[in-house]
Amino acid sequence: MNKIWLTVALFPLCPAVYAATEIERPLLCQNNNLPQQWQPLTDLPKNAIDIRADRVNINNTSSAQFAGNVVINTEQMQLSASSALFNKQSLQLNAEGPLVYQDPYTLVKSNGLFADLNNYHIDLMGADYQLTQQLGHGGAAQLSARDNSIELLNASFTTCPSDKPFWSIEASTISLSKTEGWGETYNAVLRILDTPVIYIPYFTFPIDDRRKTGFLAPTISSSERYGLELSTPFYWNIAPNYDATITPRYMSKKGVQINTEFRYLTPRHSGLFAMELLEKDDSEPELEERYLLFWQQNSYFNENWRASIDITNVSDDNYLTDLNSEYGNITDTQLYRTGTLNYLGDIWSAQLKVQNFEVLGDHQESYAALPQLSWHTTDSISWQGIDWSLIGEFSHFKNDALVITDASRLHIEPKASYAINDTAWSFLSEASLLHTYYQQNGSFNEAQFDERVSRTLPKLRLHAQMNLERATKLVVDDGVQTLEPQLQYLYVPKKDQDNIGLYDTTKMQDDFSGLFREQRFSGVDRIAQANQFTIGATTRIFDNKNQERFNLSVGQIVYLDSNVKPTRQNPLNKTNYNALFAAESMIHWHRRWYLSAGIQYDADTKQLIQSHATIDYKGDKNQLVQLNHRYANDVSGYEIDQIGFFTSVPLNQQWQFIASYHRDLVTKRSTEFFAGIQYESCCWAVQLTGNRQIQTDLNKTINQDEAQFDTSIRLNFVLKGLGGKSSYDVSRLLQQGIFGYRRPYFLNN
């Protein structure tokens, strides 16, 4: 028999004891608004029961009657009641109310209680309950508590904190599992604003953040392209480290699409596999079956070996632009299929990569790398005060649809460098020898390509930088301004490379950072001639909290040789600007205001190459406004000159308005318009959004004047606590458009 520690207090308890048990209804659905969780008495011996009351009547050696401000404490619960009858031998307790019962999971107001303390079986009649470890409350004709579960008869449940909740569930039986974090209902009726909406014989719902199989919140929308659209995701909790989501997507103008996603996690592997299938597209009768396959995996074998897989495949070129998918972007013109194996050693690091592309639309075919092996020294080797390093690569490229059907490339690049680093200045000198050998095969008898090409080029780079600072009152009252001038000389001799194919090489950006790069191309198929000086400087202003409030970077390349003109076989060899100028700046003059801008300019021909400007205002409670402009003189043969606008305005604590707009100044028309309004309370939320954007068809070239627009409306409605999100991120709505809201990358949010 359990030892009983019985204490009887024959004096009234302080009124504060009762005040502590009252529930203050939370105003917002946050965990810090939950009632304080009950804790057992610290000085209570194990298996003891502490009973205090104004009066006690010992009936016999086995039972006692308590009356007046009765307070009972055990290791598992606390009870405050008007009177109680306790049997010492059977450890049974009867209490009459009004009473307040509390354990680590629940706080209950009731009219009467029966408890078997030996088996921890407690029944409360006429219960008004509140969960204390997660949101949830309601009433029940009877509440039965066990060690790990609560059963409610003729009960109601809601996560809304108010006495008149927006939604509630009324059922003949509600079972709440403390260990699994889910509830079950039988013969349930969902009420919204106290109006019966739907009868559900059986369903489950979450009472905390743990996962469980079941339907998630559906979404409904309407558009010119899809018609009426309804998505009803079903979540399958297969195991603690495996789960899947199956989403039927009904589109009245296209048919029913089945989207599936499978996630897995093992000690060495984590990944995601997804498949989307539209068996028949009613709007595209010539396309019988449309699908998308996606597989992404990261593997960690040990501290030296890692691997990754990234594969995306679609049935047709217009799949992403026509059906949309979270596994690809509608602006993508090629899809990756890549597998890599990496070795990270103390002296050497290496990567073995197999890569292929699926080219979408009328774009230049890409080569597959089957395989590509690259290696480099992890840390340079110091000898005679000079640091020596080596990088190398062997690649085999293949594409039967191009003039060069397959090619092998070996590239070796040893480098010697000498550096001086001081507090106020630094100097770096590098000398490299770039040797590349090609074996090219194909039908290029009339082309300028050669079957075997050996190319060896030296490269010299000298780079010096100073770091100066002073106190300043510009922008901020008590700040520090730095000045970081840079000077670079780069030399690579001229070499005719028209006899080499283009396999994985593309031109990189000529922004301020690009001015000081040692190469203009991302690959080694083209090594740009260079005999040039780059002059630049950056100035920054920091406040007394060491936060950057202003920066300005200005640089220019001065070429000492004549221009390198493009050729038919060498389209990447675009004109080297005689005096390429680039600048970028940011000013954060107020904690809510940010301004950023950048420019690339040919000072010799007085030609603007690219520019961008963005001004941001960020207020409290998701209030933000952004104005932006971007210009490019040549993007796939088109001049781009666009202005954009983003805004998010909280109308009050529950209502939020968002909008974005982009206009092309060249064609003098809008390219995208997006607007939405959101209402969110702590019980439910609704989002209504509209979008109008240009339709893309990758199978044909569309004149800008012939572009067509798609208009869509989307509605998302969620009852919180029934599988919906606890809150919404407004900025996520702004990212649903083509352009999407973005803060400048160097600003702190």
C-alpha positions as MATLAB code, in Angstrom:
seq = 'MNKIWLTVALFPLCPAVYAATEIERPLLCQNNNLPQQWQPLTDLPKNAIDIRADRVNINNTSSAQFAGNVVINTEQMQLSASSALFNKQSLQLNAEGPLVYQDPYTLVKSNGLFADLNNYHIDLMGADYQLTQQLGHGGAAQLSARDNSIELLNASFTTCPSDKPFWSIEASTISLSKTEGWGETYNAVLRILDTPVIYIPYFTFPIDDRRKTGFLAPTISSSERYGLELSTPFYWNIAPNYDATITPRYMSKKGVQINTEFRYLTPRHSGLFAMELLEKDDSEPELEERYLLFWQQNSYFNENWRASIDITNVSDDNYLTDLNSEYGNITDTQLYRTGTLNYLGDIWSAQLKVQNFEVLGDHQESYAALPQLSWHTTDSISWQGIDWSLIGEFSHFKNDALVITDASRLHIEPKASYAINDTAWSFLSEASLLHTYYQQNGSFNEAQFDERVSRTLPKLRLHAQMNLERATKLVVDDGVQTLEPQLQYLYVPKKDQDNIGLYDTTKMQDDFSGLFREQRFSGVDRIAQANQFTIGATTRIFDNKNQERFNLSVGQIVYLDSNVKPTRQNPLNKTNYNALFAAESMIHWHRRWYLSAGIQYDADTKQLIQSHATIDYKGDKNQLVQLNHRYANDVSGYEIDQIGFFTSVPLNQQWQFIASYHRDLVTKRSTEFFAGIQYESCCWAVQLTGNRQIQTDLNKTINQDEAQFDTSIRLNFVLKGLGGKSSYDVSRLLQQGIFGYRRPYFLNN';
ca = [
       0.000    0.000    0.000;
       1.208    3.495   -0.842;
       2.373    5.622    2.044;
       0.003    8.545    2.739;
       1.141   11.857    4.119;
      -1.975   13.547    5.457;
      -1.914   17.170    6.611;
      -5.053   18.960    7.814;
      -5.085   22.772    8.150;
      -7.969   24.175   10.222;
      -7.758   27.746    8.939;
      -9.116   29.548    5.866;
      -6.802   29.686    2.877;
      -5.676   33.008    1.463;
      -8.013   34.283   -1.311;
      -4.974   34.499   -3.582;
      -5.041   30.708   -3.908;
      -8.349   30.933   -5.759;
      -7.240   33.872   -7.858;
      -4.296   31.849   -9.144;
      -6.613   29.197  -10.537;
      -8.690   31.621  -12.632;
      -8.099   31.438  -16.409;
      -7.372   34.676  -18.226;
      -8.479   34.112  -21.811;
      -5.536   34.856  -24.124;
      -5.967   37.593  -26.697;
      -3.587   36.055  -29.236;
      -2.831   32.470  -30.174;
       0.635   32.260  -28.703;
       2.118   29.802  -26.267;
       2.912   32.542  -23.757;
      -0.838   33.158  -23.416;
      -1.485   29.653  -22.104;
      -2.341   29.178  -18.424;
       0.629   28.530  -16.211;
       1.462   24.845  -16.111;
       0.986   23.139  -12.762;
       4.026   21.931  -10.830;
       3.879   19.469   -7.897;
       4.889   20.602   -4.406;
       8.657   20.552   -4.057;
       8.673   19.194   -0.493;
       6.076   16.490   -1.087;
       7.468   12.998   -0.347;
       7.160   10.328   -3.031;
       3.702    8.678   -3.276;
       2.359   11.062   -0.605;
      -0.956   12.962   -0.600;
      -1.226   16.392    0.989;
      -4.770   17.437    2.014;
      -5.618   20.772    3.615;
      -9.063   22.042    4.626;
     -10.916   24.291    7.085;
     -12.613   21.281    8.719;
     -12.021   17.556    8.860;
     -14.173   14.704   10.149;
     -12.489   11.326   10.657;
     -15.205    8.745    9.988;
     -13.064    5.700   10.829;
      -9.526    4.544   10.337;
     -10.009    4.228    6.574;
     -11.825    7.424    5.500;
     -12.139   11.113    6.284;
     -14.518   13.926    5.285;
     -12.999   17.345    4.434;
     -14.962   20.572    4.088;
     -14.254   24.234    3.457;
     -11.487   25.352    1.072;
     -10.226   21.840    0.437;
      -6.848   21.678   -1.383;
      -5.405   18.278   -2.344;
      -1.902   17.834   -3.823;
      -0.274   14.676   -5.192;
       2.658   14.062   -7.519;
       0.251   14.058  -10.466;
      -2.437   16.660   -9.753;
      -3.891   19.415   -7.583;
      -7.537   19.800   -6.590;
      -9.410   22.708   -5.003;
     -12.967   21.854   -3.899;
     -15.741   22.731   -1.447;
     -15.738   19.267    0.141;
     -14.092   15.898   -0.359;
     -14.366   12.330    0.927;
     -11.125   10.349    0.930;
     -10.732    6.576    1.470;
      -7.223    5.801    2.711;
      -7.344    2.070    1.965;
      -8.713    2.155   -1.618;
      -7.135    5.569   -2.429;
     -10.457    6.723   -3.842;
     -11.499   10.347   -3.709;
     -14.924   11.973   -4.146;
     -15.112   15.779   -4.357;
     -17.961   18.242   -4.820;
     -17.801   21.624   -6.465;
     -17.477   24.103   -7.583;
     -13.975   22.673   -7.906;
     -10.782   23.294   -9.892;
      -8.631   20.372  -11.032;
      -5.163   20.756  -12.571;
      -2.442   18.410  -13.751;
       0.550   18.974  -16.090;
      -1.765   18.904  -19.137;
      -5.179   20.285  -18.154;
      -6.950   22.813  -15.985;
     -10.611   21.927  -15.346;
     -13.533   23.614  -13.616;
     -16.151   21.061  -12.651;
     -19.157   20.285  -10.449;
     -17.937   16.955   -9.129;
     -15.000   14.554   -9.216;
     -14.342   10.869   -8.658;
     -10.710    9.729   -8.609;
      -8.978    6.397   -8.251;
      -5.538    7.665   -7.208;
      -4.068    4.178   -7.125;
      -4.553    3.797  -10.929;
      -4.733    7.523  -11.728;
      -8.246    7.351  -13.120;
     -10.150   10.614  -12.691;
     -13.701   11.473  -13.787;
     -15.029   15.047  -13.675;
     -18.707   15.930  -14.239;
     -19.866   19.099  -15.968;
     -16.305   20.005  -16.934;
     -15.037   23.272  -18.410;
     -11.469   22.403  -19.431;
      -8.342   24.158  -20.735;
      -5.206   22.465  -22.130;
      -2.059   23.971  -20.633;
       0.687   22.699  -22.959;
      -1.066   23.615  -26.195;
      -4.024   25.699  -27.274;
      -7.381   24.049  -26.754;
     -10.402   24.341  -24.483;
     -14.068   23.482  -24.328;
     -16.748   21.808  -22.236;
     -17.869   18.253  -21.576;
     -20.622   16.446  -19.711;
     -17.881   14.165  -18.408;
     -14.079   14.357  -18.581;
     -12.059   11.211  -17.876;
      -8.311   11.635  -17.373;
      -5.775    8.836  -17.544;
      -1.989    8.844  -17.426;
      -1.585    9.614  -21.130;
      -5.040   10.476  -22.440;
      -8.198   12.503  -21.860;
     -11.640   11.364  -22.964;
     -14.538   13.815  -23.266;
     -18.196   12.769  -23.511;
     -20.800   15.058  -25.151;
     -18.052   17.613  -25.484;
     -16.799   20.590  -27.474;
     -13.267   21.582  -28.514;
     -11.688   24.697  -30.032;
      -8.337   26.478  -30.107;
      -9.983   29.916  -30.198;
      -9.325   31.675  -26.882;
     -12.592   33.624  -26.646;
     -15.747   32.502  -24.839;
     -17.592   32.741  -28.174;
     -15.143   30.990  -30.539;
     -15.233   31.437  -34.295;
     -15.151   27.666  -34.755;
     -15.652   24.661  -32.534;
     -16.146   20.917  -32.713;
     -19.044   19.274  -30.906;
     -18.956   15.492  -30.645;
     -20.358   12.611  -28.682;
     -16.772   11.556  -27.862;
     -13.463   13.414  -28.085;
     -10.232   11.605  -27.159;
      -7.038   13.599  -26.631;
      -3.754   11.680  -26.566;
      -1.021   13.410  -24.582;
       1.705   11.102  -25.880;
       0.751   11.258  -29.581;
      -0.316   14.913  -29.639;
      -3.540   14.255  -31.569;
      -7.240   14.159  -30.909;
      -9.967   11.854  -32.240;
     -13.632   12.712  -32.577;
     -16.701   10.518  -33.086;
     -20.052   11.816  -34.379;
     -18.682   15.351  -34.672;
     -20.258   18.544  -35.974;
     -18.073   21.463  -37.085;
     -19.620   24.777  -36.088;
     -18.580   28.161  -37.453;
     -20.010   31.174  -35.640;
     -22.199   28.680  -33.734;
     -23.743   27.477  -37.014;
     -23.492   23.760  -37.911;
     -21.467   23.455  -41.121;
     -20.688   19.766  -41.606;
     -21.232   16.431  -39.885;
     -18.149   14.188  -39.687;
     -18.539   10.661  -38.299;
     -14.826   10.430  -37.442;
     -11.707   12.533  -37.882;
      -8.461   13.440  -36.137;
      -6.846   16.808  -35.459;
      -3.574   18.039  -33.887;
      -3.272   19.369  -30.361;
       0.453   20.162  -30.702;
       3.093   20.371  -33.464;
       3.684   16.654  -33.939;
       2.962   15.026  -37.289;
       0.051   12.714  -38.042;
      -1.565   11.272  -41.125;
      -4.521   13.284  -42.354;
      -5.824   15.952  -44.734;
      -4.257   19.406  -44.698;
      -5.994   22.694  -45.417;
      -7.244   22.846  -49.045;
      -6.740   25.821  -51.391;
      -9.134   27.074  -54.061;
      -8.437   29.464  -56.933;
      -9.657   30.505  -60.350;
      -7.751   31.618  -63.443;
      -8.166   31.962  -67.194;
      -5.613   29.212  -67.802;
      -6.783   26.616  -65.250;
     -10.406   27.544  -64.637;
     -11.606   26.534  -61.172;
      -8.681   25.020  -59.244;
      -8.909   23.002  -56.028;
      -5.991   21.359  -54.202;
      -6.572   18.997  -51.258;
      -3.245   17.784  -49.797;
      -3.150   14.567  -47.802;
      -0.233   14.056  -45.397;
       1.026   10.533  -44.671;
       3.239   10.156  -41.601;
       4.875    6.873  -42.580;
       7.559    6.780  -39.871;
       9.538    9.236  -37.744;
      12.060    9.587  -40.580;
       9.751    9.072  -43.597;
       6.705   10.998  -44.724;
       4.777   11.763  -47.878;
       2.271   14.308  -49.161;
      -0.258   13.400  -51.854;
      -2.110   16.330  -53.407;
      -4.913   15.880  -55.958;
      -5.156   19.111  -57.959;
      -8.403   19.616  -59.847;
      -8.346   22.111  -62.760;
     -11.635   22.470  -64.599;
      -9.924   23.422  -67.894;
      -7.128   20.843  -67.757;
      -8.145   17.878  -65.635;
      -6.942   16.229  -62.436;
      -3.255   16.300  -61.591;
      -1.748   14.084  -58.869;
       1.256   15.576  -57.063;
       3.270   13.450  -54.647;
       6.250   14.213  -52.445;
       8.259   11.698  -50.414;
      10.849   12.799  -47.834;
      13.351   10.572  -46.069;
      16.080   10.948  -43.486;
      18.650    8.346  -42.445;
      21.884    8.701  -40.474;
      23.821    9.199  -43.727;
      21.252   10.338  -46.283;
      18.528   12.956  -46.549;
      16.452   13.552  -49.589;
      13.207   14.297  -51.359;
      11.528   12.589  -54.289;
       8.560   14.162  -56.035;
       6.366   13.223  -58.968;
       3.606   15.234  -60.649;
       1.307   13.570  -63.183;
      -1.466   14.920  -65.399;
      -2.635   11.860  -67.336;
      -4.506   13.919  -69.929;
      -4.472   17.679  -70.485;
      -7.927   18.680  -71.740;
      -6.618   22.047  -72.996;
      -3.710   20.454  -74.921;
      -5.181   17.455  -76.761;
      -1.854   16.642  -78.477;
      -0.247   16.138  -75.051;
      -1.569   12.853  -73.752;
       0.515   12.697  -70.582;
       2.363   15.451  -68.733;
       4.644   14.789  -65.790;
       7.509   16.083  -63.650;
      10.086   14.011  -61.764;
      12.336   15.506  -59.089;
      14.968   13.856  -56.903;
      17.309   15.622  -54.520;
      19.588   13.877  -52.023;
      22.566   14.739  -49.813;
      24.768   11.972  -48.389;
      27.441   12.199  -45.688;
      29.486    9.001  -45.521;
      32.140   10.358  -43.149;
      34.099   13.549  -42.539;
      35.949   13.106  -45.872;
      33.365   11.742  -48.303;
      30.077   13.350  -49.357;
      27.706   12.962  -52.284;
      24.682   14.713  -53.740;
      22.040   14.120  -56.406;
      19.871   16.764  -58.076;
      17.644   15.642  -60.948;
      14.640   17.341  -62.551;
      12.826   15.972  -65.605;
       9.641   17.135  -67.341;
       7.528   15.665  -70.112;
       7.520   18.764  -72.330;
       9.197   22.151  -72.615;
       6.163   24.126  -71.457;
       5.420   22.068  -68.342;
       6.774   24.606  -65.830;
       5.358   27.664  -67.594;
       1.987   26.004  -68.188;
       1.351   24.023  -64.994;
       3.733   25.631  -62.450;
       5.657   23.609  -59.880;
       7.522   24.303  -56.669;
      10.382   22.146  -58.010;
      11.181   24.500  -60.878;
      10.856   28.141  -61.884;
       8.714   29.305  -64.778;
      11.700   31.297  -66.055;
      14.002   28.251  -66.228;
      15.276   27.406  -69.714;
      17.186   24.285  -68.683;
      16.866   21.695  -65.939;
      19.784   20.184  -64.034;
      20.595   16.497  -63.745;
      23.656   16.308  -61.550;
      25.374   13.736  -59.385;
      28.524   14.554  -57.396;
      30.957   12.693  -55.164;
      33.250   14.890  -53.051;
      36.424   14.107  -51.165;
      37.642   16.644  -48.582;
      41.150   15.859  -47.400;
      43.818   17.664  -45.448;
      46.035   18.081  -48.519;
      43.797   17.408  -51.530;
      40.133   17.907  -52.311;
      38.450   16.361  -55.318;
      35.047   16.179  -56.956;
      33.662   13.647  -59.393;
      30.598   15.025  -61.193;
      28.205   13.655  -63.770;
      25.982   16.371  -65.243;
      23.392   16.645  -67.949;
      20.796   19.258  -68.858;
      17.297   19.198  -70.258;
      17.052   22.265  -72.470;
      13.585   23.829  -72.594;
      12.391   25.663  -75.680;
      14.373   27.117  -78.546;
      17.670   27.561  -76.718;
      21.194   26.447  -77.470;
      21.838   22.810  -76.649;
      24.143   22.106  -73.707;
      26.850   19.498  -73.357;
      26.636   16.689  -70.835;
      29.682   16.180  -68.633;
      30.194   12.409  -68.468;
      32.158   12.629  -66.233;
      34.030   15.642  -64.854;
      36.828   15.115  -62.328;
      38.350   18.175  -60.647;
      40.913   18.482  -57.889;
      42.817   21.175  -56.016;
      45.195   21.518  -53.123;
      43.299   22.141  -49.895;
      46.002   24.461  -48.600;
      48.920   25.989  -50.446;
      52.431   24.651  -49.860;
      54.949   27.245  -48.730;
      58.494   27.035  -50.156;
      61.139   29.761  -50.237;
      58.558   32.250  -48.989;
      56.251   31.525  -51.932;
      52.903   29.716  -51.709;
      52.440   26.989  -54.316;
      49.061   25.542  -55.276;
      47.592   23.410  -58.031;
      44.165   22.923  -59.550;
      43.267   20.475  -62.263;
      40.342   18.999  -64.127;
      39.532   16.275  -66.597;
      36.178   16.406  -68.385;
      34.456   14.484  -71.127;
      31.612   16.291  -72.897;
      29.001   14.763  -75.165;
      26.092   15.987  -77.299;
      25.245   14.195  -80.540;
      23.088   17.097  -81.754;
      25.981   19.586  -82.040;
      28.866   19.978  -84.497;
      31.341   18.668  -81.947;
      29.669   15.477  -80.768;
      32.105   14.667  -77.969;
      35.273   16.131  -76.528;
      37.755   15.470  -73.743;
      39.463   18.293  -71.891;
      42.426   18.229  -69.516;
      43.250   21.431  -67.674;
      46.141   21.898  -65.232;
      46.882   25.193  -63.531;
      49.815   25.544  -61.134;
      50.053   28.842  -59.292;
      52.747   30.617  -57.298;
      51.741   33.500  -55.059;
      53.397   35.881  -52.672;
      51.329   37.927  -50.223;
      51.954   40.598  -47.621;
      49.159   41.326  -45.171;
      49.327   44.216  -42.744;
      46.781   46.065  -40.655;
      46.492   48.997  -43.058;
      47.477   47.455  -46.372;
      47.949   44.233  -48.304;
      49.689   43.121  -51.471;
      49.203   39.953  -53.511;
      51.170   38.779  -56.530;
      50.170   35.640  -58.432;
      51.729   33.911  -61.396;
      49.873   31.021  -63.039;
      50.476   28.728  -65.963;
      47.247   27.642  -67.671;
      47.646   24.519  -69.764;
      44.649   22.940  -71.498;
      44.522   20.026  -73.926;
      41.441   19.173  -76.042;
      40.511   16.053  -78.013;
      37.467   17.018  -80.139;
      35.424   14.704  -82.371;
      32.631   15.501  -84.789;
      31.727   16.578  -88.299;
      33.508   19.902  -88.494;
      35.528   19.621  -91.687;
      34.341   23.026  -92.850;
      34.382   24.587  -89.406;
      37.357   26.185  -87.719;
      37.527   23.556  -84.966;
      40.573   21.313  -84.683;
      40.596   17.723  -83.564;
      43.493   18.290  -81.153;
      44.254   21.568  -79.466;
      46.959   22.335  -76.934;
      46.834   25.769  -75.320;
      49.308   27.130  -72.775;
      48.999   30.649  -71.398;
      50.737   32.456  -68.562;
      48.781   34.729  -66.261;
      50.090   37.465  -63.980;
      48.017   39.263  -61.373;
      49.162   42.000  -58.999;
      46.694   43.341  -56.471;
      47.220   45.967  -53.744;
      44.746   47.386  -51.226;
      44.823   49.889  -48.387;
      42.493   50.194  -45.389;
      42.102   53.672  -43.900;
      39.587   54.964  -41.376;
      38.595   58.132  -39.575;
      35.866   59.489  -37.328;
      32.940   61.101  -39.152;
      29.584   62.756  -38.626;
      28.292   62.015  -42.121;
      25.037   60.019  -42.183;
      25.429   59.296  -38.434;
      26.498   61.573  -35.581;
      29.138   59.329  -34.064;
      30.496   57.115  -36.824;
      33.605   55.693  -38.417;
      34.368   56.046  -42.116;
      36.693   53.677  -43.951;
      38.418   54.133  -47.292;
      39.614   51.021  -49.149;
      41.409   51.883  -52.407;
      42.426   49.002  -54.697;
      44.744   48.681  -57.649;
      45.113   45.607  -59.832;
      47.145   44.727  -62.883;
      46.191   41.650  -64.908;
      48.053   40.224  -67.869;
      47.130   37.282  -70.132;
      48.570   37.195  -73.661;
      46.345   37.092  -76.709;
      45.576   33.627  -78.060;
      43.347   32.613  -80.952;
      40.795   30.178  -79.465;
      38.283   29.921  -82.322;
      39.332   26.296  -82.871;
      37.991   25.303  -79.424;
      34.335   24.508  -78.801;
      32.250   25.991  -75.982;
      31.371   23.278  -73.466;
      30.693   24.810  -70.044;
      31.841   28.413  -70.384;
      29.811   31.586  -70.062;
      30.582   35.242  -69.507;
      30.286   36.550  -65.963;
      28.899   39.839  -64.701;
      30.943   43.015  -65.050;
      29.746   44.512  -61.759;
      32.121   46.147  -59.241;
      33.223   42.821  -57.789;
      33.737   41.483  -61.309;
      36.203   44.252  -62.119;
      38.769   42.631  -59.827;
      38.250   39.042  -60.968;
      41.136   37.278  -62.657;
      38.918   35.830  -65.393;
      35.889   37.010  -67.366;
      34.474   33.536  -68.031;
      33.180   30.834  -65.705;
      34.964   28.023  -67.580;
      38.315   27.495  -69.286;
      37.139   27.136  -72.896;
      37.811   30.837  -73.262;
      40.612   32.622  -71.449;
      40.222   36.321  -72.136;
      43.167   38.400  -73.255;
      44.094   40.920  -70.587;
      46.589   43.738  -70.353;
      44.746   46.055  -68.037;
      44.712   48.092  -64.890;
      41.723   48.116  -62.548;
      41.404   51.081  -60.235;
      38.737   51.164  -57.553;
      37.850   52.186  -54.047;
      35.190   51.488  -51.441;
      34.176   53.769  -48.612;
      31.950   52.688  -45.735;
      30.359   54.403  -42.759;
      29.625   52.495  -39.542;
      27.623   53.777  -36.586;
      28.654   53.404  -32.940;
      27.030   49.926  -32.901;
      29.299   48.810  -35.750;
      26.386   48.575  -38.198;
      27.086   49.553  -41.784;
      24.972   52.596  -42.695;
      26.553   53.627  -45.995;
      28.885   52.268  -48.647;
      30.029   53.387  -52.073;
      32.200   51.359  -54.426;
      33.586   52.804  -57.650;
      35.923   51.099  -60.092;
      37.113   51.183  -63.677;
      39.111   48.934  -65.980;
      41.511   50.624  -68.356;
      42.546   48.329  -71.209;
      46.035   48.797  -72.606;
      45.421   46.704  -75.765;
      42.962   47.133  -78.613;
      39.483   45.622  -78.506;
      38.877   41.942  -78.930;
      36.059   41.613  -81.458;
      33.555   38.731  -81.412;
      33.669   36.086  -84.120;
      31.012   33.743  -85.481;
      32.538   30.751  -83.732;
      33.437   32.773  -80.639;
      30.226   34.554  -79.581;
      31.471   34.917  -76.003;
      34.319   37.142  -77.138;
      32.243   40.288  -76.915;
      33.858   43.671  -77.195;
      36.128   44.605  -74.333;
      35.017   48.043  -73.256;
      37.957   50.451  -73.512;
      37.049   51.965  -70.147;
      34.552   49.803  -68.271;
      33.166   51.664  -65.265;
      31.118   50.058  -62.466;
      29.755   51.436  -59.220;
      27.356   50.369  -56.484;
      26.138   52.010  -53.320;
      23.916   51.543  -50.294;
      22.680   54.072  -47.772;
      20.767   53.221  -44.609;
      20.243   56.735  -43.277;
      17.297   55.782  -41.084;
      16.432   52.519  -39.365;
      13.425   52.151  -41.682;
      14.875   53.404  -44.979;
      17.324   51.680  -47.348;
      18.571   52.813  -50.745;
      20.744   50.694  -53.029;
      21.907   51.249  -56.599;
      24.423   49.964  -59.120;
      25.637   50.848  -62.595;
      27.850   49.433  -65.370;
      28.932   51.973  -67.980;
      31.252   52.153  -70.975;
      32.987   55.471  -70.472;
      34.578   55.348  -73.934;
      31.421   54.960  -76.046;
      29.187   56.665  -73.441;
      26.972   53.554  -73.380;
      24.962   52.411  -70.353;
      25.306   48.631  -70.009;
      23.284   47.816  -66.897;
      21.826   49.625  -63.909;
      19.555   48.984  -60.953;
      18.125   51.078  -58.122;
      15.985   50.066  -55.144;
      14.525   52.044  -52.273;
      12.985   50.198  -49.327;
      10.884   51.314  -46.398;
      10.219   48.814  -43.625;
       7.897   49.775  -40.810;
       6.444   47.875  -37.905;
       4.100   44.893  -38.217;
       4.921   43.817  -41.785;
       4.637   47.310  -43.218;
       6.954   47.638  -46.195;
       7.243   49.515  -49.479;
       9.773   49.032  -52.267;
      10.332   50.955  -55.497;
      12.824   49.545  -57.993;
      14.170   50.115  -61.476;
      16.412   47.931  -63.608;
      17.948   48.384  -67.048;
      19.997   46.160  -69.359;
      20.931   47.076  -72.897;
      21.029   43.481  -74.147;
      19.269   40.437  -72.666;
      18.830   37.747  -75.348;
      18.628   40.504  -77.932;
      16.107   42.619  -76.014;
      16.504   45.895  -74.184;
      15.130   45.666  -70.632;
      13.892   48.832  -68.932;
      11.456   48.100  -66.097;
      10.111   49.757  -62.996;
       8.559   47.853  -60.104;
       6.592   48.447  -56.944;
       5.953   46.281  -53.868;
       3.940   47.134  -50.798;
       2.521   45.509  -47.701;
       0.242   47.651  -45.558;
      -1.358   46.478  -42.286;
      -4.829   48.025  -42.219;
      -5.258   47.043  -38.566;
      -4.208   44.192  -36.286;
      -6.036   41.577  -38.368;
      -6.170   42.962  -41.929;
      -3.200   43.200  -44.291;
      -3.033   44.444  -47.899;
      -0.222   43.551  -50.300;
       0.457   44.451  -53.930;
       3.179   44.413  -56.570;
       3.334   45.951  -60.031;
       5.927   45.870  -62.826;
       5.898   47.902  -66.034;
       8.110   47.652  -69.109;
       9.082   51.131  -70.281;
      10.232   49.862  -73.690;
       6.912   48.271  -74.702;
       4.944   50.724  -72.503;
       2.797   48.101  -70.806;
       2.539   46.208  -67.539;
       4.314   42.852  -67.280;
       2.898   41.671  -63.950;
       0.339   42.760  -61.393;
      -0.221   41.004  -58.089;
      -2.524   42.008  -55.222;
      -3.865   40.318  -52.140;
      -5.714   40.934  -48.926;
      -5.409   38.845  -45.793;
      -7.385   38.572  -42.604;
      -5.827   36.731  -39.705;
      -7.127   36.244  -36.211;
      -5.903   33.769  -33.688;
      -8.711   31.344  -34.704;
      -8.798   31.524  -38.466;
      -7.278   33.202  -41.485;
      -8.250   33.882  -45.078;
      -6.165   35.044  -48.030;
      -7.570   36.359  -51.301;
      -5.012   37.087  -54.029;
      -5.164   38.055  -57.684;
      -2.407   37.857  -60.288;
      -2.026   38.965  -63.910;
       1.154   38.056  -65.772;
       2.458   37.309  -69.251;
       2.081   33.720  -70.431;
       5.278   32.069  -71.614;
       5.466   29.566  -74.478;
       8.940   28.041  -74.846;
       7.993   26.162  -78.016;
       7.842   29.316  -80.112;
       9.231   32.834  -80.181;
       6.530   35.361  -79.360;
       6.831   38.968  -80.441;
       6.496   41.278  -77.458;
       3.406   42.850  -79.025;
       1.740   39.404  -79.287;
       2.188   38.392  -75.655;
      -0.896   37.098  -73.857;
      -1.752   37.496  -70.186;
      -3.090   35.012  -67.654;
      -5.314   36.300  -64.851;
      -5.884   34.227  -61.718;
      -7.635   34.517  -58.345;
      -6.699   32.356  -55.344;
      -8.502   31.816  -52.048;
      -6.921   30.156  -49.026;
      -9.015   29.602  -45.891;
      -7.653   28.011  -42.701;
      -9.136   27.145  -39.335;
      -6.183   27.279  -36.966;
      -5.799   24.223  -34.807;
      -7.276   21.926  -37.461;
      -4.055   21.491  -39.384;
      -3.602   25.097  -40.544;
      -0.592   27.310  -39.972;
      -0.427   29.221  -36.717;
       0.521   32.438  -38.513;
       1.187   33.804  -41.984;
       4.294   35.448  -43.389;
       3.091   38.307  -45.570;
       6.390   38.562  -47.461;
       5.789   34.988  -48.694;
       2.744   36.228  -50.585;
       4.842   38.887  -52.318;
       7.207   36.177  -53.577;
       4.449   34.321  -55.437;
       4.826   36.516  -58.530;
       7.402   36.196  -61.292;
       9.691   38.868  -59.903;
       9.008   38.460  -56.181;
       9.871   40.878  -53.403;
      13.583   40.840  -52.581;
      15.608   42.970  -50.231;
      19.096   43.966  -51.449;
      21.428   41.128  -50.552;
      23.754   43.216  -48.418;
      21.064   44.723  -46.175;
      20.076   43.407  -42.783;
      16.380   42.578  -42.453;
];
